[in-house]
Amino acid sequence: TRPPPPPRPQVQKILLLGSGGTSIGQAGEFDYSGGQAIKALKEEGKEVVLMNPNIASVQTNTDDKSLQKADHVYFLPVTPDFVEQIIQKEKPDGIIISMGGQTALNCAVEMYEAGTLQKYNCEVLGTQIPVVIDTEDRQLFSDRLNEINECIAESYTTTTIDGAVEHAAKVGYPCMIRSAFALGGLGSGICDNEPHLRDMAAKALSVSPQILVEKSMLGWKEVEYEVVRDHVDNCVTVCNMENFDPLGIHTGDSMVMAPSQTLSNEEYHMLRETAIRVVRHLGIIGECNIQYALHPTSLEYAIIEVNPRLSRSSALASKATGYPLAFVAAKLCLGLRMTEVMNQVTKKTQACFEPSLDYVVTKVPRWDMSKFEGVSTSIGSAMKSVGEVMSIGRTLEESFQKALRMVDPALSGFAPHVRIDDLEQLKHELANPTDKRIHHIAQALYEKTLTVDEIHDITKIDHWFLRRLEQIVLTKDELETVSLADMSHDLLLQAKKDGFSDLQIASHVIGGGTEDDVRTRRKSLGITPFTKQIDTLAAEYPADTNYLYMTYHGNEHDVASANGGVIVLGSGAYRIGSSIEFDWCGVSAIRALRQMGLHATVINYNPETVSTDYDECDRLYFEELSRERVLDIYEQDRSDGVIVSVGGQIPNSLAIPLDQAGVKLLGTP
């Protein structure tokens, strides 16, 4: 018989630890998760004390426009000394540590080991700290998984460089090293030989007390599952995601598809069942992320790690599925069961319903390495990206091309924007990943210098993904055989279904043309995008949701025109010089509009943001910030005007093109 569930925590005043300053691997996603947690806690009538020194964050707002806000906000470092001072002053009954990234987790572990939390009778809510230590300490993690005979890579822990060399002799070269208690894969990497290992181990031990030396699984698929569990052992997998790049590149630096695209039904359910078994065995309460390496031609797999907290992947999974992970996790921290928590996005189902997607989500990272002279542009197991975008389409081709334009408005889509003249150098660039590898793949396919099989042999990227990219190139080739005037309805529609923008099509057809030429031709043929809902349940149940995207795969709109309202253009992907502060600006503008009784629509594609949260606006389009797409939405919703001044440089650069197209811009003319 199952033991009785533990009693609900009897807490009224709760301390919530934020993530502190924005950094690589820890950015706006924790503003989003912390903000959702505050909403959930306030809904349950709790008093919330927030510690977060990040002045650019939305969660630290205390103005009248913020309906669900913390009762007390302390702009102090999230360190044991300062947290103890706040505990002494505020005397909270409980503390939530899972919404502030690695900063909050490491701080809480240090305080637990020092006996500080026990000293003040401050109860840790959700996943307990011994469980956190079990997942963060590489040796304990290995031991815990061995208890249930789960598959992990052959690995050994050490605290010295000589110990790393000794263990590498057991697993062989190349080998992987990973740091314990580290953020964004800091200190990890593939080591090809002993000198390389000694150098990497020295760097890793400078930021972490312990490293793991692991057998390399380069070329295996990398798959992850977001899992939610409550205190009575209800457990669901909310979203599974598959990396476009094989193992060896940090998830934060890899393109990611949701749901997984190349897994068989057997593989999907094998990994799902494993995820649930592991999470139950570890005793996680709330939300976590489990990452796998999966052999590309067999059912062999290994668990890479479990993150016992909200992460960047959690924000992506929330926005990709319409399942508010942080909100649900905060409720579960209070001892509620999943069956007692309503999904606030669908407003029809409880948190125990697993999402089902009828679309493809593509995440592409944003790097800004070109802003630093002499910096290496290679990407690997240590994260370098500063932001990411999320696009939605009904096919991978559509979703993928949209995502590439989102990550950099200067890109037209899947095309060779960086060209290499020498074939051997091109092969070298494909074999050694950099932030430009997707453009090198495009060059190889555009110029027919390498086949799909040859690209796969070099990169180990799955054939299926490469065939989808090849389809984009085949459509491009067909466009180059006709003029715009002679183009058939079917070809133009196929191009739009494959994610080609109007500007992209104009650049490929015989005789060329302008974006407006293609737009006019397209509309004359009755080819316009359809508005679809992210309804979480693939239309199996009715859903009352304002999460929207546009696609050319459809024959009707899921929602009627908004018939007015104001469009606010978001900031797009975070980058150096344009980050979380512009999300704060956008959210403040949205809240002000709604306070004035105006219908507010947001266009943004950054999954880390509060502006793309389910209840911040009346209508949310996860769409491109481009002239073409803003016009599509402006015309479809018959909007009253557009605000371009609160999202930074990307919407600001659209001001003149939109004005020339007849869009009413609100604010500075």
Residue pairs with C-beta under 8 A, 6 or more apart in sequence:
2 233
5 231
5 232
5 233
6 231
6 335
7 335
8 334
8 335
8 336
9 93
9 94
9 123
9 125
9 333
9 334
9 335
10 93
11 46
11 92
11 93
11 94
11 123
11 125
11 334
12 46
12 47
12 93
13 46
13 47
13 49
13 90
13 91
13 92
13 93
13 94
14 41
14 46
14 47
14 48
14 49
14 92
14 93
14 94
14 95
14 96
14 125
15 49
15 51
15 83
15 86
15 87
15 90
15 92
15 94
15 95
15 96
15 122
16 34
16 37
16 38
16 41
16 48
16 49
16 50
16 51
16 70
16 95
16 96
16 99
16 100
17 51
17 52
17 78
17 83
17 95
17 96
17 97
17 99
17 100
17 103
17 104
17 107
17 108
18 30
18 31
18 34
18 50
18 51
18 52
18 53
18 54
18 57
18 59
18 60
18 78
18 99
18 100
18 103
18 104
19 26
19 30
19 31
19 34
19 52
19 54
19 78
19 100
19 101
19 102
19 103
19 104
20 26
20 52
20 53
20 54
20 77
20 78
20 100
20 103
21 53
21 54
22 28
22 54
22 56
22 574
22 579
22 580
23 183
24 184
24 383
24 384
24 385
24 386
25 101
25 102
25 183
25 184
25 185
25 186
25 252
25 312
25 383
26 101
26 102
26 103
26 183
26 184
27 312
27 386
27 387
27 574
27 579
27 580
27 608
28 574
28 579
28 580
28 583
28 606
28 608
28 609
28 610
29 310
29 311
29 312
29 314
29 315
29 607
29 608
30 99
30 100
30 101
30 310
31 54
31 57
31 58
31 59
31 580
31 583
31 608
31 609
31 610
32 315
32 318
32 326
32 608
32 609
32 610
32 612
32 613
33 99
33 310
33 314
33 315
33 325
33 326
34 50
34 52
34 57
34 59
34 99
34 100
34 326
35 58
35 59
35 326
35 610
35 613
36 324
36 326
36 327
36 330
36 613
37 96
37 99
37 326
37 327
37 329
37 330
38 48
38 50
38 59
38 68
38 69
38 70
39 68
39 327
39 615
40 326
40 327
40 328
40 330
40 331
41 48
41 330
41 334
42 48
42 68
42 69
43 68
44 331
44 334
44 336
46 334
47 71
48 70
48 71
48 72
49 70
49 71
49 72
49 74
49 86
49 90
49 92
50 59
50 60
50 70
50 72
50 73
50 74
51 74
51 76
51 78
51 82
51 83
51 86
52 59
52 60
52 73
52 74
52 75
52 78
52 100
53 75
53 76
53 77
53 78
54 60
54 580
55 75
56 579
56 580
56 581
56 584
57 580
57 584
58 66
58 583
58 584
58 587
58 610
59 70
59 610
60 70
60 73
60 75
61 69
61 584
61 588
62 69
62 70
62 73
65 588
65 591
65 592
65 595
66 591
72 90
74 82
74 86
76 82
76 85
76 86
78 100
78 103
78 104
78 107
79 107
80 107
80 110
80 111
80 114
80 116
83 107
83 111
83 116
84 111
84 116
84 120
87 95
87 116
87 117
87 120
87 122
88 120
91 120
92 122
93 121
93 122
93 123
94 122
94 123
94 124
94 125
95 108
95 117
95 122
95 123
95 124
95 125
96 125
96 126
96 330
96 333
97 104
97 105
97 107
97 108
97 124
97 126
97 129
97 132
97 309
98 104
98 105
98 126
98 127
98 286
98 287
98 308
98 309
98 310
98 329
98 333
99 309
99 310
99 326
99 329
99 330
101 183
101 309
101 310
101 311
102 181
102 182
102 183
102 309
103 183
104 309
105 132
105 136
105 308
105 309
106 181
108 117
108 124
108 129
108 132
109 129
109 132
109 133
109 136
109 181
111 117
112 118
112 124
112 129
117 123
117 124
117 129
125 333
125 334
126 285
126 286
126 329
126 332
126 333
127 283
127 284
127 285
127 286
127 288
127 308
127 309
128 283
128 285
131 282
131 283
131 284
131 308
132 308
132 309
133 140
134 140
134 141
134 144
134 282
135 141
135 282
135 305
135 306
135 307
135 308
136 180
136 181
136 308
137 180
137 181
137 210
138 155
138 157
138 178
138 180
138 210
138 211
138 212
139 157
139 210
141 305
141 306
142 152
142 155
142 157
144 281
144 282
145 152
145 278
145 303
146 152
147 281
148 277
148 278
148 281
150 274
150 277
150 278
150 303
151 274
151 300
151 301
151 302
151 303
152 302
152 303
153 176
153 214
153 215
153 217
153 293
153 302
153 304
154 170
154 171
154 214
154 215
155 171
155 212
155 213
155 214
155 215
156 167
156 170
156 171
156 212
156 213
157 180
157 210
157 211
157 212
157 213
158 164
158 166
158 167
158 210
158 211
158 213
159 205
159 209
159 210
159 211
160 205
161 198
161 201
161 202
161 205
164 177
164 197
164 198
164 201
164 211
164 213
165 194
165 197
165 198
165 201
167 213
168 175
168 191
168 194
168 197
168 213
171 213
171 214
171 215
171 216
172 215
173 191
173 192
173 193
173 194
173 197
173 216
174 190
174 191
174 192
174 216
174 218
175 190
175 191
175 197
175 213
175 214
175 215
175 216
176 188
176 189
176 190
176 191
176 213
176 214
176 215
176 216
176 217
176 381
177 187
177 188
177 189
177 191
177 197
177 200
177 201
177 204
177 211
177 212
177 213
177 214
178 185
178 187
178 188
178 211
178 212
178 214
178 305
178 381
179 185
179 186
179 187
179 188
179 204
179 207
179 208
179 210
179 211
179 212
180 208
180 209
180 210
180 211
180 212
181 208
181 209
181 210
182 188
182 207
182 208
184 250
184 252
184 382
184 383
185 250
185 252
185 381
185 382
185 383
186 207
186 208
186 382
186 383
187 200
187 203
187 204
187 205
187 206
187 207
187 208
187 211
187 382
188 204
188 250
188 381
188 382
189 200
189 380
189 381
189 382
190 216
190 218
190 248
190 380
190 381
191 197
191 200
201 211
204 211
205 211
217 247
217 293
217 302
218 246
218 247
218 248
218 460
219 246
219 247
219 248
219 296
219 460
220 246
220 247
220 293
220 294
220 295
220 296
221 242
221 243
221 246
221 247
221 262
221 263
221 293
221 294
221 295
221 296
221 462
222 242
222 243
222 245
222 246
222 247
222 249
222 251
222 254
222 291
222 292
222 293
222 294
222 304
223 240
223 241
223 242
223 243
223 260
223 263
223 271
223 291
223 292
223 294
224 240
224 241
224 251
224 289
224 290
224 291
224 292
224 313
225 237
225 239
225 240
225 241
225 271
225 272
225 275
225 289
225 290
225 292
226 237
226 238
226 239
226 240
226 241
226 287
226 288
226 289
226 313
226 314
226 317
226 325
227 235
227 236
227 237
227 238
227 275
227 276
227 279
227 284
227 287
227 288
227 289
227 290
228 235
228 236
228 237
228 238
228 286
228 287
228 325
228 328
228 329
228 332
228 338
228 351
229 235
229 279
229 280
229 284
229 285
229 286
229 288
229 332
230 285
230 332
230 336
230 337
230 338
231 285
231 332
231 335
231 337
232 337
233 280
234 337
234 338
234 339
234 352
235 276
235 279
235 280
236 338
236 351
236 352
236 353
236 354
237 272
237 275
237 276
237 354
238 287
238 317
238 321
238 323
238 325
238 354
238 355
239 258
239 259
239 317
239 320
239 321
239 323
239 355
240 258
240 259
240 260
240 263
240 268
240 271
240 272
241 256
241 257
241 258
241 259
241 260
241 313
241 316
241 317
241 320
241 363
242 256
242 257
242 258
242 259
242 260
242 261
242 262
242 263
243 249
243 251
243 254
243 255
243 256
243 257
244 254
244 255
244 256
244 257
244 461
244 465
245 254
245 255
245 433
245 459
245 461
246 296
246 459
246 460
246 461
246 462
247 293
247 304
248 380
248 381
248 433
249 379
249 380
249 381
249 433
250 379
250 380
250 381
250 382
250 383
250 384
251 291
251 313
252 312
252 365
252 383
252 385
252 388
253 365
253 367
253 379
253 380
253 383
253 384
253 385
254 365
255 362
255 363
255 364
255 365
255 403
255 438
256 313
256 316
256 362
256 363
257 360
257 361
257 362
257 363
257 396
257 399
258 316
258 317
258 320
258 321
258 357
258 360
258 361
258 363
259 357
259 360
259 361
260 268
261 360
261 396
261 464
261 465
262 462
262 464
262 465
263 271
263 294
266 299
267 294
267 299
270 299
270 301
271 292
271 294
271 301
274 292
274 301
274 303
275 290
278 290
278 303
278 306
279 288
279 290
279 306
282 306
282 308
284 306
284 308
285 332
285 333
286 329
286 330
286 332
286 333
287 309
287 310
287 314
287 325
287 326
287 328
287 329
287 332
288 306
288 307
288 308
288 309
289 306
289 307
289 311
289 313
289 314
290 303
290 305
290 306
290 307
291 303
291 304
291 305
291 306
291 307
292 301
292 302
292 303
292 304
293 301
293 302
293 304
294 300
294 301
295 301
296 460
296 462
307 313
310 325
310 326
310 329
312 388
312 608
314 325
314 326
315 325
315 326
315 607
315 608
316 361
316 363
316 388
316 390
316 607
317 323
317 325
318 324
318 325
318 326
318 607
319 390
319 547
319 607
319 612
319 622
320 357
320 361
320 390
320 392
320 534
320 607
321 355
321 357
321 534
321 536
322 343
322 345
322 346
322 355
322 534
322 535
322 536
322 543
322 545
322 547
322 614
323 343
323 345
323 351
323 355
323 536
324 343
324 344
324 345
324 613
324 614
327 344
328 338
328 341
328 343
328 351
331 340
331 341
331 351
332 338
332 341
338 350
338 351
338 352
339 350
339 351
339 352
340 350
341 350
341 351
342 349
342 350
342 351
343 349
343 350
343 351
343 353
343 536
344 614
344 615
345 536
345 543
345 545
345 547
345 614
346 353
346 535
346 536
346 537
346 541
346 543
346 544
346 545
347 543
347 544
347 545
348 541
348 542
348 543
348 544
349 536
349 537
349 541
353 536
353 537
355 536
355 537
356 536
356 537
356 538
356 540
357 538
358 394
358 538
358 539
359 392
359 393
359 394
359 399
359 532
359 534
359 549
359 551
360 392
360 393
360 394
360 395
360 396
360 398
360 399
361 390
361 391
361 392
361 399
362 390
362 391
362 392
362 393
362 396
362 399
362 400
362 402
362 403
363 388
363 389
363 390
363 403
363 607
364 388
364 389
364 391
364 403
364 404
364 406
364 407
365 385
365 387
365 388
365 407
366 385
366 386
366 387
366 388
366 389
366 407
366 408
366 573
366 574
366 575
367 377
367 379
367 384
367 385
367 386
367 435
368 386
368 575
368 576
369 375
369 376
369 377
369 384
369 435
370 377
371 576
377 434
377 435
377 436
378 432
378 433
378 434
379 433
379 434
379 435
379 437
380 433
384 435
386 574
386 575
386 576
386 579
387 573
387 574
387 575
387 579
387 606
387 608
388 407
388 573
388 574
388 606
388 607
388 608
389 403
389 406
389 407
389 572
389 573
389 605
389 606
389 607
390 403
390 605
390 606
390 607
390 622
391 399
391 400
391 402
391 403
391 406
391 605
391 622
391 624
392 399
392 402
392 534
392 549
392 551
392 622
393 399
393 400
393 402
393 499
393 549
393 551
393 553
394 497
394 532
394 551
394 553
394 554
395 468
395 497
395 498
395 499
395 553
396 465
396 468
397 468
397 469
397 471
397 472
397 475
397 497
397 498
397 499
398 497
398 498
398 499
398 551
398 552
398 553
399 499
400 414
400 468
400 469
400 472
400 499
401 413
401 414
401 472
401 498
401 499
401 500
401 501
401 504
402 499
402 623
402 624
404 411
404 413
404 414
404 438
405 411
405 412
405 413
405 501
405 624
405 626
406 572
406 573
406 605
406 624
406 625
407 573
409 572
409 625
409 626
409 650
409 653
410 417
411 417
412 501
412 503
412 504
412 507
413 472
413 499
413 500
413 501
413 504
414 438
414 442
414 469
414 472
414 473
414 499
415 439
415 442
415 446
415 504
416 439
416 440
416 442
416 443
416 446
416 447
417 439
417 442
418 436
418 439
418 440
418 443
419 443
420 426
420 429
420 440
420 443
423 449
426 440
426 443
426 444
426 449
426 450
427 450
427 458
429 436
429 437
429 440
430 437
430 440
430 441
430 444
430 450
430 455
430 458
430 459
431 458
431 459
433 459
437 459
441 455
441 459
441 461
441 466
441 469
442 469
442 473
443 449
444 450
444 454
444 455
445 452
445 455
445 469
445 470
445 473
446 473
446 476
450 458
452 463
452 466
452 467
452 470
453 463
455 461
455 466
456 462
456 463
456 466
471 498
472 498
472 499
475 494
475 495
475 498
475 500
476 500
476 508
478 491
478 494
479 487
479 491
479 495
479 500
479 505
479 508
479 509
480 508
480 509
480 510
481 510
482 488
482 491
482 509
482 510
483 509
483 510
483 511
484 505
484 506
484 509
484 511
484 513
484 517
484 518
484 521
485 521
487 509
487 521
489 525
489 526
489 527
492 505
492 521
492 522
492 525
492 527
493 525
493 527
493 552
495 505
496 522
496 527
496 529
496 552
497 552
497 553
500 508
501 515
501 626
501 628
502 515
502 516
502 518
502 519
502 522
502 628
503 515
503 518
503 628
505 518
506 512
506 513
506 514
506 515
506 517
506 518
515 627
515 628
519 628
519 631
522 528
527 552
528 632
528 636
529 550
529 551
529 552
529 632
530 550
530 551
530 552
530 553
530 554
530 555
530 556
530 557
530 558
531 548
531 549
531 550
531 557
531 558
531 559
531 636
532 548
532 549
532 550
532 551
532 554
532 557
532 558
533 543
533 545
533 547
533 548
533 558
533 559
534 545
534 547
534 548
534 549
534 622
535 543
535 545
535 547
535 558
536 543
536 545
537 543
545 614
546 614
546 617
546 618
546 619
546 620
547 614
547 620
547 622
548 558
548 559
548 619
548 620
548 621
548 622
548 623
549 621
549 622
549 623
550 621
550 623
550 629
550 632
550 633
557 636
561 636
561 637
561 638
562 599
562 601
562 618
562 619
562 637
562 638
562 639
563 637
563 638
564 599
564 637
564 638
564 639
564 640
565 598
565 599
565 600
565 601
565 618
565 619
565 637
565 639
565 640
566 593
566 598
566 599
566 600
566 601
566 639
566 640
566 641
566 642
566 643
566 666
567 601
567 602
567 603
567 630
567 633
567 634
567 637
567 639
567 641
567 642
567 643
568 586
568 589
568 590
568 593
568 600
568 601
568 602
568 603
568 611
568 617
568 642
568 643
568 646
568 647
569 603
569 604
569 625
569 630
569 642
569 643
569 644
569 646
569 647
569 650
569 651
569 654
570 582
570 583
570 586
570 602
570 603
570 604
570 605
570 606
570 609
570 611
570 612
570 625
570 647
570 651
571 578
571 582
571 583
571 585
571 586
571 604
571 606
571 609
571 611
571 647
571 648
571 650
571 651
572 578
572 604
572 605
572 606
572 625
572 647
572 648
572 650
572 651
573 605
573 606
574 580
574 606
574 608
577 649
578 648
578 649
578 650
580 609
582 646
582 647
582 648
583 606
583 609
583 610
583 611
584 610
585 646
585 647
585 648
586 602
586 604
586 609
586 611
586 646
586 647
587 610
587 611
587 616
588 646
589 643
589 646
590 600
590 602
590 611
590 616
590 617
591 616
593 599
593 600
594 600
594 617
594 618
599 618
599 619
600 617
600 618
600 619
601 617
601 618
601 619
601 620
601 621
601 633
601 637
601 639
602 611
602 612
602 616
602 617
602 619
602 620
602 621
603 621
603 623
603 625
603 629
603 630
603 633
604 611
604 612
604 620
604 621
604 622
604 625
604 647
605 622
605 623
605 624
605 625
606 612
610 616
611 617
612 620
612 622
614 620
619 637
621 633
623 629
623 633
625 647
625 650
625 651
625 654
626 654
627 654
627 657
627 658
627 661
630 642
630 654
630 658
630 663
631 658
631 661
631 663
633 639
634 642
634 663
640 664
641 663
641 664
641 665
641 666
642 658
642 663
642 664
642 665
642 666
643 665
643 666
643 667
644 651
644 652
644 654
644 655
644 658
644 665
644 667
645 651
645 652
645 667
645 668
655 665
658 665
659 665
